[in-house]
Amino acid sequence: MSRKKRQRKHPKLIAAQNVVEGLALNAAIWLFRLIPVDIASAVMGASWRRLAPLNARHKRALKHLEKAFPDMAENERERIVRGMWENLGRVAAETFHIDRLLKQDYRFEAIADEITENVLNGTQACLFVSFHSANWELCVQPAVCQGLEITGVYQALRNPEADKALRDLRKDLYKGGLLSKGHQTARKILSTLKTGGVVAMMGDLRETRGIQVPFFGRMAYANPVPASLARACNVPIVLGRVVRKNGVHFQIEGRAISVPVTDDRHSDIEKATAEIHAIFEGWIREHPEQWMWIHKKWAPPGKTSAQKQARRAATAKAARASE
């Protein structure tokens, strides 16, 4: 039974479960903040490296890596995926220290092109688009240190208590607000970009309702929203990546691209989305152990998702026919 169905059937039980999970998460946050971040990150990373391969997702990551690098030796793929788990364990621990890490400039090295520098100086609106590399949460650190009020977009957790706890940890990253995905959010993002603001979102997740673009030699499902927003608001996209250099030390790079504007809107968005993924692919190839290979980036939509898409397509077709 899905969580939504259980929530409708047993609302009080789910509410109590949410409170317990929220209290447990807040206790974990309190505990981890007592431990110096370098120690917490190293211990959590080592633990995940050893234990996470017991999870079924380990085989999925190996499968994805094999398809992306068919000529790579099996032991090298294993090394990379274990490195991925170590990185994710470190991210989990570092998340509890975000507010402190933002103030420790010695941990960060920034690389920016001319347009990115203009954004950091506050003279250029933009859409920051990053991917799950190293500690991606810290990708906006150079902008935050320059005093920019960034509006972030994220996927809300189903548990509102846990969601609030994690939102509070990120409040220093997104002083322009942290918005969950939805129709109201889209309008707020458009308004922010059109009035000279800065918005940040992830760009490497699978979106089966989106478009397909080349990614590691195969067609992958991609989210066209970043390109669509940038084109509509006439702002550049600044692609960001974080590279873990040594423990809790990072290199952050910003690379700006522009979305083409022609009479063919769909083609413009598709070209920009493909360019985004081409750059992401190049960056991932440089540090494959720092990307999340567990993403179902290439998987077709499941039965339920496919049925929903078919219904939407039929509804849209009927609406066009009635016009």
Beta strands, then each sheet from edge to edge (+ up, - down):
strand 1: 108-112
strand 2: 126-130
strand 3: 150-154
strand 4: 177-180
strand 5: 198-202
strand 6: 211-215
strand 7: 218-222
strand 8: 237-244
strand 9: 250-257
sheet 1: 1+ 9+ 8- 2- 5- 3- 4-
sheet 2: 6+ 7-
end
